[in-house]
Amino acid sequence: MSNFTCGHNFHLSGPKRTQQPVPQSRVELYLLFEGCIRHSTLWELMVQKSMKLPCRDEEVDEEAEEEIPKNLKLKLKDVISYMVFSKPLSNQDISEKLKLCIDVLLDDLEALERVCMEISEDARENGVKYFEISLDPYKFISKDKSSSRVLDVVRTALAAFKKAEELTEAKAGVLLQYQKGMTEESKEILKLCQDFKEENVVGIELAGYDFNIEAVVAEDSGSLDFLLFNPDDIAIFEEAKQSKIHRSVQAGEFGPSDVIFQAIEKLGAERIVFGYSVTQDASLYHDCIINKIHICTTPTLSCINGSVGLDKFYHPVVQFAEENANFSVNSGLPVITGGCLTQELDLVKSWGLTETHMAKAVFNAARSAFLEDKSKKELQKDLRKAFGMEDKVELEIMINHNCGMSDEDGVQKKLKVSF
């Protein structure tokens, strides 16, 4: 315990005093494409396309409406106020907000390209060297969802991210995502994963099985049969595994640990997005740690949508860090949370995580990235260089030395890391 107390008569924090760009020393493995559009871009596109906020009709005086030019009705602050949480939100609330982000990009490849460029710029601004982003191309097509149009969306995104990398040095890997029940679409998604494996499509992701189960269980007399993954999804992931396509599944956000177990056992998932309920099953949790199953966490989002109750003091992210689980910290939906990766790191630091935990999480993410081995080694080398410790042993000693921990914290078991 420190013998010094902080003064209260003046403030020493802020403003930003650094002059150089933020070192690219971070990795982010879960971003949802539509959840990453800038508020300013969302607003500009809405104005261009004469779109309104969902509740806007009720707010505008009908008599005055015709007197107001369409492009002046909507203000940036209105968009920010609508999109960014000011209180806990249900998943339905979040889905409605994300639908607006999807609608503004619908059938607009030029806007899609712009968002890709800006996502890369924002990654650079937050010191991210490599990020993976989940994209469901079907969401951005309105009517003719033919293979050629899906292909156009994927090609546009890949080309834009590649172009952006040359400017920002932030590399993007794209996971092609599909939703539960998209049987025919999933086949096309898998084919695209196979066809564009050498062009930064790094894996396939399944969403839609993870939801609040209490009402469903009550209606179904306690049966958990609905948690079983569809045979079509199992077949898709089995083929993906045979094709050496990396596999990610969203599970354990609201659903029980059984969903995580099935995702790993039946789908061969290498990565679990969210995964908080894994701590409910001590045996499964232990197996995930031993087998280094990676868990992508989104701290702010977990508090907003109630997947981790605000009354839960020991947040799973903290538990993962203290018990050496293979986890990473991600922003997920910055358009909803109102901040990018830096905000997430500040949040978990306020919960007690230290530089040790943060460094461990960065290299967890780097080792768990869906990259080819050569690219993965290059990424880890770049990160060591950013840390100023290109010598592997030197960096390992630095992190295992419990940097940033107090003497009382030193009783924790040391983080056993290897680079």
Disulfide bonds with the S-S distance in Angstrom:
none
